[in-house]
């Protein structure tokens, strides 16, 4: 199970090696309003998908509370079917869908979970609520 913080499920973006801090900053700046995860991670962690309206605790490298986000949309799709609209909403500065795919493939390769076009992913959209 994913850790609970302030009574909410937690949202850990990226990995705790500087990536998470950078992604959290994008959320706090309002530039990042979406993220993509691997559907297999939900089963591995015995977690249900997020639901629209659910509030999550955005956490730092140490699991400490950063902010509250609210899920606005959830879509299960394949890696190859992720849209440019979703990729752009991730706010990471990618100039194209191909660049987003290359970056995400590289990230998942580095952490030992390579993806293919047919790999199931969960696309989450969210809004920042603040430090509630």
N, CA, C and O atoms as a GROMACS GRO file, in nm:
protein
  528
    1UNK      N    1   0.083  -0.119   0.000
    1UNK     CA    2   0.000   0.000   0.000
    1UNK      C    3   0.087   0.125   0.000
    1UNK      O    4   0.197   0.128   0.055
    2UNK      N    5   0.033   0.228  -0.063
    2UNK     CA    6   0.103   0.356  -0.061
    2UNK      C    7   0.083   0.422   0.074
    2UNK      O    8  -0.022   0.406   0.137
    3UNK      N    9   0.182   0.496   0.119
    3UNK     CA   10   0.170   0.564   0.249
    3UNK      C   11   0.052   0.661   0.251
    3UNK      O   12   0.013   0.717   0.149
    4UNK      N   13  -0.004   0.678   0.370
    4UNK     CA   14  -0.109   0.777   0.393
    4UNK      C   15  -0.047   0.894   0.469
    4UNK      O   16   0.032   0.875   0.561
    5UNK      N   17  -0.084   1.014   0.429
    5UNK     CA   18  -0.034   1.136   0.492
    5UNK      C   19  -0.155   1.227   0.515
    5UNK      O   20  -0.233   1.251   0.423
    6UNK      N   21  -0.169   1.276   0.636
    6UNK     CA   22  -0.283   1.362   0.671
    6UNK      C   23  -0.416   1.297   0.633
    6UNK      O   24  -0.510   1.367   0.593
    7UNK      N   25  -0.425   1.165   0.646
    7UNK     CA   26  -0.547   1.093   0.616
    7UNK      C   27  -0.574   1.070   0.468
    7UNK      O   28  -0.678   1.016   0.432
    8UNK      N   29  -0.480   1.109   0.382
    8UNK     CA   30  -0.496   1.094   0.236
    8UNK      C   31  -0.391   0.998   0.182
    8UNK      O   32  -0.284   0.981   0.241
    9UNK      N   33  -0.423   0.934   0.068
    9UNK     CA   34  -0.319   0.860  -0.002
    9UNK      C   35  -0.214   0.960  -0.048
    9UNK      O   36  -0.245   1.076  -0.074
   10UNK      N   37  -0.092   0.914  -0.056
   10UNK     CA   38   0.014   1.005  -0.098
   10UNK      C   39   0.040   0.994  -0.248
   10UNK      O   40   0.012   0.891  -0.311
   11UNK      N   41   0.095   1.101  -0.304
   11UNK     CA   42   0.137   1.106  -0.443
   11UNK      C   43   0.287   1.134  -0.442
   11UNK      O   44   0.331   1.241  -0.402
   12UNK      N   45   0.363   1.035  -0.487
   12UNK     CA   46   0.508   1.048  -0.499
   12UNK      C   47   0.541   1.061  -0.647
   12UNK      O   48   0.530   0.964  -0.722
   13UNK      N   49   0.581   1.179  -0.689
   13UNK     CA   50   0.617   1.201  -0.829
   13UNK      C   51   0.764   1.168  -0.849
   13UNK      O   52   0.849   1.209  -0.770
   14UNK      N   53   0.795   1.094  -0.954
   14UNK     CA   54   0.935   1.064  -0.986
   14UNK      C   55   1.003   0.984  -0.878
   14UNK      O   56   0.939   0.908  -0.805
   15UNK      N   57   1.134   1.002  -0.869
   15UNK     CA   58   1.216   0.930  -0.772
   15UNK      C   59   1.287   1.030  -0.682
   15UNK      O   60   1.309   1.144  -0.720
   16UNK      N   61   1.323   0.985  -0.560
   16UNK     CA   62   1.384   1.076  -0.462
   16UNK      C   63   1.533   1.101  -0.488
   16UNK      O   64   1.616   1.076  -0.401
   17UNK      N   65   1.565   1.149  -0.605
   17UNK     CA   66   1.705   1.176  -0.639
   17UNK      C   67   1.717   1.313  -0.706
   17UNK      O   68   1.804   1.336  -0.790
   18UNK      N   69   1.628   1.403  -0.668
   18UNK     CA   70   1.622   1.533  -0.731
   18UNK      C   71   1.507   1.545  -0.828
   18UNK      O   72   1.456   1.654  -0.852
   19UNK      N   73   1.465   1.432  -0.886
   19UNK     CA   74   1.354   1.433  -0.981
   19UNK      C   75   1.226   1.473  -0.909
   19UNK      O   76   1.151   1.558  -0.959
   20UNK      N   77   1.199   1.413  -0.793
   20UNK     CA   78   1.075   1.442  -0.721
   20UNK      C   79   1.067   1.590  -0.683
   20UNK      O   80   0.962   1.652  -0.698
   21UNK      N   81   1.176   1.646  -0.634
   21UNK     CA   82   1.176   1.788  -0.595
   21UNK      C   83   1.146   1.877  -0.716
   21UNK      O   84   1.070   1.973  -0.704
   22UNK      N   85   1.204   1.844  -0.830
   22UNK     CA   86   1.180   1.924  -0.951
   22UNK      C   87   1.034   1.913  -0.995
   22UNK      O   88   0.973   2.013  -1.032
   23UNK      N   89   0.979   1.793  -0.991
   23UNK     CA   90   0.839   1.774  -1.032
   23UNK      C   91   0.744   1.842  -0.934
   23UNK      O   92   0.646   1.904  -0.975
   24UNK      N   93   0.772   1.830  -0.804
   24UNK     CA   94   0.690   1.899  -0.704
   24UNK      C   95   0.691   2.049  -0.727
   24UNK      O   96   0.587   2.115  -0.713
   25UNK      N   97   0.806   2.104  -0.762
   25UNK     CA   98   0.815   2.248  -0.790
   25UNK      C   99   0.725   2.287  -0.906
   25UNK      O  100   0.660   2.391  -0.902
   26UNK      N  101   0.721   2.203  -1.010
   26UNK     CA  102   0.633   2.230  -1.123
   26UNK      C  103   0.487   2.231  -1.082
   26UNK      O  104   0.408   2.312  -1.131
   27UNK      N  105   0.449   2.141  -0.991
   27UNK     CA  106   0.311   2.138  -0.940
   27UNK      C  107   0.283   2.267  -0.864
   27UNK      O  108   0.181   2.331  -0.886
   28UNK      N  109   0.373   2.304  -0.775
   28UNK     CA  110   0.352   2.423  -0.692
   28UNK      C  111   0.348   2.551  -0.775
   28UNK      O  112   0.284   2.648  -0.736
   29UNK      N  113   0.418   2.551  -0.889
   29UNK     CA  114   0.416   2.666  -0.980
   29UNK      C  115   0.292   2.667  -1.068
   29UNK      O  116   0.266   2.765  -1.138
   30UNK      N  117   0.214   2.558  -1.066
   30UNK     CA  118   0.095   2.548  -1.149
   30UNK      C  119   0.121   2.503  -1.291
   30UNK      O  120   0.031   2.503  -1.374
   31UNK      N  121   0.245   2.464  -1.320
   31UNK     CA  122   0.281   2.420  -1.455
   31UNK      C  123   0.252   2.273  -1.478
   31UNK      O  124   0.228   2.232  -1.592
   32UNK      N  125   0.252   2.192  -1.374
   32UNK     CA  126   0.228   2.048  -1.386
   32UNK      C  127   0.090   2.016  -1.330
   32UNK      O  128   0.066   2.032  -1.210
   33UNK      N  129  -0.001   1.971  -1.417
   33UNK     CA  130  -0.137   1.938  -1.376
   33UNK      C  131  -0.176   1.796  -1.418
   33UNK      O  132  -0.294   1.763  -1.422
   34UNK      N  133  -0.077   1.714  -1.449
   34UNK     CA  134  -0.102   1.576  -1.490
   34UNK      C  135   0.022   1.492  -1.462
   34UNK      O  136   0.133   1.544  -1.449
   35UNK      N  137   0.001   1.363  -1.455
   35UNK     CA  138   0.111   1.269  -1.441
   35UNK      C  139   0.067   1.134  -1.497
   35UNK      O  140  -0.052   1.109  -1.515
   36UNK      N  141   0.164   1.049  -1.525
   36UNK     CA  142   0.137   0.918  -1.582
   36UNK      C  143   0.210   0.813  -1.500
   36UNK      O  144   0.328   0.830  -1.468
   37UNK      N  145   0.141   0.706  -1.466
   37UNK     CA  146   0.200   0.596  -1.392
   37UNK      C  147   0.171   0.464  -1.462
   37UNK      O  148   0.088   0.457  -1.552
   38UNK      N  149   0.238   0.362  -1.419
   38UNK     CA  150   0.219   0.228  -1.475
   38UNK      C  151   0.105   0.157  -1.403
   38UNK      O  152   0.104   0.150  -1.280
   39UNK      N  153   0.010   0.104  -1.477
   39UNK     CA  154  -0.102   0.033  -1.417
   39UNK      C  155  -0.053  -0.084  -1.332
   39UNK      O  156  -0.112  -0.114  -1.228
   40UNK      N  157   0.053  -0.150  -1.372
   40UNK     CA  158   0.106  -0.265  -1.298
   40UNK      C  159   0.148  -0.226  -1.156
   40UNK      O  160   0.144  -0.310  -1.066
   41UNK      N  161   0.187  -0.101  -1.134
   41UNK     CA  162   0.227  -0.057  -1.000
   41UNK      C  163   0.109  -0.059  -0.902
   41UNK      O  164   0.128  -0.084  -0.783
   42UNK      N  165  -0.010  -0.034  -0.952
   42UNK     CA  166  -0.128  -0.037  -0.866
   42UNK      C  167  -0.151  -0.178  -0.813
   42UNK      O  168  -0.175  -0.197  -0.694
   43UNK      N  169  -0.143  -0.276  -0.901
   43UNK     CA  170  -0.161  -0.415  -0.858
   43UNK      C  171  -0.049  -0.457  -0.764
   43UNK      O  172  -0.074  -0.522  -0.662
   44UNK      N  173   0.073  -0.420  -0.797
   44UNK     CA  174   0.188  -0.455  -0.714
   44UNK      C  175   0.174  -0.400  -0.572
   44UNK      O  176   0.213  -0.466  -0.476
   45UNK      N  177   0.116  -0.281  -0.560
   45UNK     CA  178   0.101  -0.216  -0.430
   45UNK      C  179  -0.038  -0.238  -0.368
   45UNK      O  180  -0.068  -0.181  -0.263
   46UNK      N  181  -0.121  -0.320  -0.432
   46UNK     CA  182  -0.258  -0.346  -0.385
   46UNK      C  183  -0.336  -0.217  -0.366
   46UNK      O  184  -0.404  -0.198  -0.265
   47UNK      N  185  -0.327  -0.128  -0.464
   47UNK     CA  186  -0.395   0.001  -0.460
   47UNK      C  187  -0.503   0.008  -0.567
   47UNK      O  188  -0.489  -0.049  -0.675
   48UNK      N  189  -0.610   0.077  -0.535
   48UNK     CA  190  -0.715   0.106  -0.630
   48UNK      C  191  -0.676   0.230  -0.710
   48UNK      O  192  -0.593   0.310  -0.664
   49UNK      N  193  -0.734   0.247  -0.827
   49UNK     CA  194  -0.712   0.370  -0.903
   49UNK      C  195  -0.768   0.489  -0.827
   49UNK      O  196  -0.863   0.475  -0.749
   50UNK      N  197  -0.710   0.604  -0.849
   50UNK     CA  198  -0.763   0.726  -0.793
   50UNK      C  199  -0.901   0.753  -0.855
   50UNK      O  200  -0.933   0.700  -0.961
   51UNK      N  201  -0.978   0.835  -0.790
   51UNK     CA  202  -1.111   0.873  -0.839
   51UNK      C  203  -1.119   1.023  -0.854
   51UNK      O  204  -1.060   1.096  -0.774
   52UNK      N  205  -1.190   1.073  -0.955
   52UNK     CA  206  -1.210   1.218  -0.965
   52UNK      C  207  -1.270   1.270  -0.834
   52UNK      O  208  -1.364   1.212  -0.779
   53UNK      N  209  -1.215   1.379  -0.786
   53UNK     CA  210  -1.258   1.438  -0.659
   53UNK      C  211  -1.175   1.393  -0.540
   53UNK      O  212  -1.180   1.456  -0.434
   54UNK      N  213  -1.099   1.286  -0.556
   54UNK     CA  214  -1.015   1.237  -0.446
   54UNK      C  215  -0.900   1.335  -0.423
   54UNK      O  216  -0.840   1.387  -0.517
   55UNK      N  217  -0.871   1.359  -0.298
   55UNK     CA  218  -0.759   1.445  -0.260
   55UNK      C  219  -0.642   1.359  -0.218
   55UNK      O  220  -0.656   1.261  -0.145
   56UNK      N  221  -0.524   1.398  -0.267
   56UNK     CA  222  -0.400   1.326  -0.237
   56UNK      C  223  -0.299   1.420  -0.174
   56UNK      O  224  -0.300   1.540  -0.200
   57UNK      N  225  -0.214   1.365  -0.091
   57UNK     CA  226  -0.106   1.441  -0.031
   57UNK      C  227   0.018   1.430  -0.120
   57UNK      O  228   0.074   1.321  -0.134
   58UNK      N  229   0.059   1.539  -0.179
   58UNK     CA  230   0.184   1.543  -0.254
   58UNK      C  231   0.297   1.542  -0.152
   58UNK      O  232   0.296   1.622  -0.058
   59UNK      N  233   0.394   1.451  -0.170
   59UNK     CA  234   0.499   1.436  -0.069
   59UNK      C  235   0.639   1.457  -0.128
   59UNK      O  236   0.660   1.447  -0.249
   60UNK      N  237   0.732   1.487  -0.038
   60UNK     CA  238   0.871   1.509  -0.078
   60UNK      C  239   0.950   1.378  -0.068
   60UNK      O  240   0.892   1.271  -0.048
   61UNK      N  241   1.082   1.388  -0.081
   61UNK     CA  242   1.169   1.270  -0.080
   61UNK      C  243   1.158   1.188   0.048
   61UNK      O  244   1.178   1.067   0.047
   62UNK      N  245   1.126   1.255   0.159
   62UNK     CA  246   1.119   1.187   0.288
   62UNK      C  247   0.977   1.148   0.327
   62UNK      O  248   0.954   1.103   0.439
   63UNK      N  249   0.881   1.164   0.234
   63UNK     CA  250   0.743   1.132   0.264
   63UNK      C  251   0.671   1.243   0.338
   63UNK      O  252   0.559   1.223   0.386
   64UNK      N  253   0.734   1.360   0.348
   64UNK     CA  254   0.673   1.473   0.416
   64UNK      C  255   0.573   1.545   0.327
   64UNK      O  256   0.589   1.549   0.205
   65UNK      N  257   0.470   1.600   0.388
   65UNK     CA  258   0.363   1.669   0.317
   65UNK      C  259   0.415   1.795   0.249
   65UNK      O  260   0.486   1.876   0.310
   66UNK      N  261   0.379   1.812   0.121
   66UNK     CA  262   0.413   1.930   0.043
   66UNK      C  263   0.289   2.012   0.013
   66UNK      O  264   0.287   2.134   0.033
   67UNK      N  265   0.183   1.945  -0.035
   67UNK     CA  266   0.061   2.014  -0.074
   67UNK      C  267  -0.050   1.911  -0.095
   67UNK      O  268  -0.026   1.791  -0.099
   68UNK      N  269  -0.171   1.962  -0.109
   68UNK     CA  270  -0.285   1.877  -0.143
   68UNK      C  271  -0.321   1.899  -0.289
   68UNK      O  272  -0.331   2.012  -0.336
   69UNK      N  273  -0.341   1.788  -0.359
   69UNK     CA  274  -0.391   1.796  -0.496
   69UNK      C  275  -0.524   1.721  -0.502
   69UNK      O  276  -0.549   1.631  -0.423
   70UNK      N  277  -0.608   1.760  -0.598
   70UNK     CA  278  -0.736   1.694  -0.618
   70UNK      C  279  -0.738   1.635  -0.758
   70UNK      O  280  -0.710   1.704  -0.855
   71UNK      N  281  -0.772   1.508  -0.768
   71UNK     CA  282  -0.779   1.440  -0.897
   71UNK      C  283  -0.900   1.492  -0.973
   71UNK      O  284  -1.011   1.497  -0.920
   72UNK      N  285  -0.878   1.532  -1.099
   72UNK     CA  286  -0.987   1.581  -1.183
   72UNK      C  287  -1.023   1.484  -1.294
   72UNK      O  288  -1.134   1.490  -1.348
   73UNK      N  289  -0.933   1.394  -1.330
   73UNK     CA  290  -0.962   1.294  -1.434
   73UNK      C  291  -0.866   1.176  -1.420
   73UNK      O  292  -0.751   1.191  -1.380
   74UNK      N  293  -0.918   1.058  -1.455
   74UNK     CA  294  -0.839   0.934  -1.453
   74UNK      C  295  -0.869   0.860  -1.582
   74UNK      O  296  -0.985   0.840  -1.618
   75UNK      N  297  -0.763   0.820  -1.652
   75UNK     CA  298  -0.781   0.742  -1.775
   75UNK      C  299  -0.679   0.630  -1.779
   75UNK      O  300  -0.559   0.653  -1.763
   76UNK      N  301  -0.726   0.508  -1.802
   76UNK     CA  302  -0.636   0.395  -1.824
   76UNK      C  303  -0.627   0.378  -1.975
   76UNK      O  304  -0.729   0.367  -2.045
   77UNK      N  305  -0.505   0.376  -2.025
   77UNK     CA  306  -0.482   0.364  -2.168
   77UNK      C  307  -0.349   0.291  -2.188
   77UNK      O  308  -0.294   0.235  -2.093
   78UNK      N  309  -0.299   0.290  -2.309
   78UNK     CA  310  -0.166   0.232  -2.334
   78UNK      C  311  -0.065   0.345  -2.349
   78UNK      O  312  -0.101   0.459  -2.379
   79UNK      N  313   0.060   0.312  -2.327
   79UNK     CA  314   0.166   0.411  -2.341
   79UNK      C  315   0.162   0.475  -2.480
   79UNK      O  316   0.178   0.596  -2.494
   80UNK      N  317   0.140   0.394  -2.582
   80UNK     CA  318   0.136   0.445  -2.719
   80UNK      C  319   0.016   0.531  -2.750
   80UNK      O  320   0.016   0.602  -2.851
   81UNK      N  321  -0.088   0.528  -2.666
   81UNK     CA  322  -0.210   0.605  -2.691
   81UNK      C  323  -0.219   0.732  -2.608
   81UNK      O  324  -0.318   0.805  -2.617
   82UNK      N  325  -0.117   0.760  -2.525
   82UNK     CA  326  -0.119   0.885  -2.447
   82UNK      C  327  -0.122   1.002  -2.544
   82UNK      O  328  -0.047   1.005  -2.642
   83UNK      N  329  -0.208   1.098  -2.516
   83UNK     CA  330  -0.226   1.213  -2.606
   83UNK      C  331  -0.126   1.324  -2.576
   83UNK      O  332  -0.069   1.332  -2.467
   84UNK      N  333  -0.106   1.409  -2.676
   84UNK     CA  334  -0.021   1.526  -2.658
   84UNK      C  335  -0.082   1.619  -2.553
   84UNK      O  336  -0.010   1.681  -2.476
   85UNK      N  337  -0.214   1.629  -2.550
   85UNK     CA  338  -0.280   1.714  -2.450
   85UNK      C  339  -0.239   1.671  -2.309
   85UNK      O  340  -0.206   1.755  -2.226
   86UNK      N  341  -0.242   1.541  -2.282
   86UNK     CA  342  -0.202   1.492  -2.150
   86UNK      C  343  -0.051   1.514  -2.127
   86UNK      O  344  -0.011   1.564  -2.022
   87UNK      N  345   0.029   1.478  -2.225
   87UNK     CA  346   0.174   1.493  -2.211
   87UNK      C  347   0.212   1.639  -2.184
   87UNK      O  348   0.296   1.666  -2.099
   88UNK      N  349   0.151   1.731  -2.255
   88UNK     CA  350   0.179   1.874  -2.236
   88UNK      C  351   0.138   1.919  -2.095
   88UNK      O  352   0.207   2.001  -2.034
   89UNK      N  353   0.026   1.865  -2.044
   89UNK     CA  354  -0.021   1.901  -1.910
   89UNK      C  355   0.074   1.853  -1.801
   89UNK      O  356   0.067   1.900  -1.688
   90UNK      N  357   0.162   1.758  -1.833
   90UNK     CA  358   0.261   1.715  -1.735
   90UNK      C  359   0.362   1.826  -1.705
   90UNK      O  360   0.432   1.821  -1.603
   91UNK      N  361   0.369   1.926  -1.792
   91UNK     CA  362   0.444   2.048  -1.761
   91UNK      C  363   0.594   2.034  -1.750
   91UNK      O  364   0.659   2.117  -1.687
   92UNK      N  365   0.651   1.931  -1.811
   92UNK     CA  366   0.794   1.906  -1.795
   92UNK      C  367   0.879   1.965  -1.908
   92UNK      O  368   0.998   1.938  -1.916
   93UNK      N  369   0.816   2.045  -1.994
   93UNK     CA  370   0.891   2.116  -2.096
   93UNK      C  371   0.912   2.041  -2.226
   93UNK      O  372   0.990   2.086  -2.310
   94UNK      N  373   0.846   1.928  -2.244
   94UNK     CA  374   0.861   1.854  -2.368
   94UNK      C  375   0.803   1.934  -2.484
   94UNK      O  376   0.697   1.995  -2.471
   95UNK      N  377   0.873   1.934  -2.596
   95UNK     CA  378   0.830   2.011  -2.713
   95UNK      C  379   0.738   1.932  -2.806
   95UNK      O  380   0.677   1.989  -2.896
   96UNK      N  381   0.727   1.800  -2.782
   96UNK     CA  382   0.643   1.717  -2.869
   96UNK      C  383   0.608   1.589  -2.795
   96UNK      O  384   0.668   1.556  -2.692
   97UNK      N  385   0.510   1.518  -2.849
   97UNK     CA  386   0.472   1.390  -2.791
   97UNK      C  387   0.587   1.290  -2.802
   97UNK      O  388   0.608   1.211  -2.710
   98UNK      N  389   0.660   1.294  -2.912
   98UNK     CA  390   0.775   1.203  -2.928
   98UNK      C  391   0.880   1.230  -2.819
   98UNK      O  392   0.936   1.136  -2.764
   99UNK      N  393   0.905   1.356  -2.789
   99UNK     CA  394   1.002   1.390  -2.684
   99UNK      C  395   0.952   1.341  -2.548
   99UNK      O  396   1.030   1.288  -2.469
  100UNK      N  397   0.822   1.358  -2.521
  100UNK     CA  398   0.764   1.310  -2.396
  100UNK      C  399   0.781   1.158  -2.385
  100UNK      O  400   0.821   1.106  -2.281
  101UNK      N  401   0.750   1.087  -2.495
  101UNK     CA  402   0.763   0.941  -2.494
  101UNK      C  403   0.907   0.898  -2.470
  101UNK      O  404   0.932   0.806  -2.392
  102UNK      N  405   1.001   0.962  -2.537
  102UNK     CA  406   1.142   0.928  -2.519
  102UNK      C  407   1.185   0.949  -2.374
  102UNK      O  408   1.252   0.865  -2.315
  103UNK      N  409   1.145   1.062  -2.317
  103UNK     CA  410   1.181   1.092  -2.178
  103UNK      C  411   1.122   0.994  -2.080
  103UNK      O  412   1.189   0.950  -1.987
  104UNK      N  413   0.996   0.958  -2.100
  104UNK     CA  414   0.931   0.864  -2.009
  104UNK      C  415   0.985   0.723  -2.027
  104UNK      O  416   1.001   0.649  -1.930
  105UNK      N  417   1.012   0.685  -2.151
  105UNK     CA  418   1.076   0.553  -2.173
  105UNK      C  419   1.210   0.547  -2.100
  105UNK      O  420   1.240   0.449  -2.032
  106UNK      N  421   1.289   0.653  -2.114
  106UNK     CA  422   1.418   0.658  -2.048
  106UNK      C  423   1.406   0.650  -1.896
  106UNK      O  424   1.482   0.578  -1.831
  107UNK      N  425   1.309   0.722  -1.840
  107UNK     CA  426   1.287   0.720  -1.695
  107UNK      C  427   1.251   0.578  -1.650
  107UNK      O  428   1.312   0.525  -1.557
  108UNK      N  429   1.152   0.517  -1.715
  108UNK     CA  430   1.110   0.384  -1.672
  108UNK      C  431   1.220   0.280  -1.698
  108UNK      O  432   1.231   0.184  -1.621
  109UNK      N  433   1.299   0.297  -1.802
  109UNK     CA  434   1.414   0.207  -1.823
  109UNK      C  435   1.512   0.218  -1.706
  109UNK      O  436   1.560   0.117  -1.655
  110UNK      N  437   1.542   0.342  -1.664
  110UNK     CA  438   1.637   0.364  -1.554
  110UNK      C  439   1.592   0.301  -1.423
  110UNK      O  440   1.675   0.256  -1.344
  111UNK      N  441   1.461   0.297  -1.399
  111UNK     CA  442   1.415   0.239  -1.273
  111UNK      C  443   1.379   0.091  -1.287
  111UNK      O  444   1.326   0.030  -1.194
  112UNK      N  445   1.409   0.033  -1.404
  112UNK     CA  446   1.393  -0.112  -1.422
  112UNK      C  447   1.256  -0.159  -1.463
  112UNK      O  448   1.223  -0.276  -1.445
  113UNK      N  449   1.174  -0.070  -1.518
  113UNK     CA  450   1.041  -0.110  -1.565
  113UNK      C  451   1.019  -0.058  -1.707
  113UNK      O  452   0.939   0.033  -1.728
  114UNK      N  453   1.089  -0.115  -1.803
  114UNK     CA  454   1.076  -0.067  -1.941
  114UNK      C  455   0.933  -0.078  -1.992
  114UNK      O  456   0.858  -0.168  -1.952
  115UNK      N  457   0.896   0.013  -2.080
  115UNK     CA  458   0.761   0.014  -2.136
  115UNK      C  459   0.766  -0.009  -2.286
  115UNK      O  460   0.866   0.019  -2.353
  116UNK      N  461   0.655  -0.059  -2.337
  116UNK     CA  462   0.634  -0.076  -2.481
  116UNK      C  463   0.509   0.001  -2.518
  116UNK      O  464   0.440   0.053  -2.430
  117UNK      N  465   0.479   0.010  -2.644
  117UNK     CA  466   0.360   0.084  -2.689
  117UNK      C  467   0.233   0.030  -2.623
  117UNK      O  468   0.142   0.108  -2.594
  118UNK      N  469   0.224  -0.100  -2.599
  118UNK     CA  470   0.103  -0.161  -2.543
  118UNK      C  471   0.099  -0.164  -2.390
  118UNK      O  472   0.002  -0.213  -2.333
  119UNK      N  473   0.203  -0.114  -2.323
  119UNK     CA  474   0.205  -0.113  -2.177
  119UNK      C  475   0.090  -0.028  -2.124
  119UNK      O  476   0.071   0.085  -2.168
  120UNK      N  477   0.015  -0.082  -2.029
  120UNK     CA  478  -0.098  -0.009  -1.969
  120UNK      C  479  -0.046   0.098  -1.873
  120UNK      O  480   0.038   0.072  -1.788
  121UNK      N  481  -0.099   0.218  -1.890
  121UNK     CA  482  -0.063   0.331  -1.804
  121UNK      C  483  -0.189   0.398  -1.750
  121UNK      O  484  -0.298   0.382  -1.804
  122UNK      N  485  -0.170   0.472  -1.642
  122UNK     CA  486  -0.278   0.549  -1.582
  122UNK      C  487  -0.243   0.697  -1.597
  122UNK      O  488  -0.141   0.743  -1.547
  123UNK      N  489  -0.329   0.769  -1.667
  123UNK     CA  490  -0.311   0.913  -1.686
  123UNK      C  491  -0.399   0.985  -1.586
  123UNK      O  492  -0.522   0.971  -1.587
  124UNK      N  493  -0.336   1.061  -1.499
  124UNK     CA  494  -0.408   1.138  -1.397
  124UNK      C  495  -0.398   1.285  -1.428
  124UNK      O  496  -0.291   1.335  -1.463
  125UNK      N  497  -0.509   1.355  -1.416
  125UNK     CA  498  -0.510   1.501  -1.420
  125UNK      C  499  -0.549   1.548  -1.281
  125UNK      O  500  -0.628   1.483  -1.213
  126UNK      N  501  -0.494   1.661  -1.240
  126UNK     CA  502  -0.520   1.709  -1.104
  126UNK      C  503  -0.509   1.860  -1.098
  126UNK      O  504  -0.461   1.926  -1.190
  127UNK      N  505  -0.556   1.913  -0.986
  127UNK     CA  506  -0.539   2.056  -0.960
  127UNK      C  507  -0.482   2.073  -0.820
  127UNK      O  508  -0.509   1.994  -0.730
  128UNK      N  509  -0.404   2.176  -0.805
  128UNK     CA  510  -0.342   2.206  -0.676
  128UNK      C  511  -0.443   2.275  -0.587
  128UNK      O  512  -0.506   2.373  -0.627
  129UNK      N  513  -0.459   2.223  -0.465
  129UNK     CA  514  -0.548   2.286  -0.369
  129UNK      C  515  -0.470   2.368  -0.267
  129UNK      O  516  -0.526   2.456  -0.202
  130UNK      N  517  -0.342   2.341  -0.253
  130UNK     CA  518  -0.260   2.415  -0.158
  130UNK      C  519  -0.216   2.327  -0.044
  130UNK      O  520  -0.213   2.205  -0.054
  131UNK      N  521  -0.180   2.392   0.064
  131UNK     CA  522  -0.125   2.317   0.179
  131UNK      C  523  -0.232   2.294   0.285
  131UNK      O  524  -0.210   2.316   0.404
  132UNK      N  525  -0.349   2.247   0.240
  132UNK     CA  526  -0.463   2.220   0.330
  132UNK      C  527  -0.442   2.092   0.407
  132UNK      O  528  -0.526   2.054   0.487
   0.00000   0.00000   0.00000
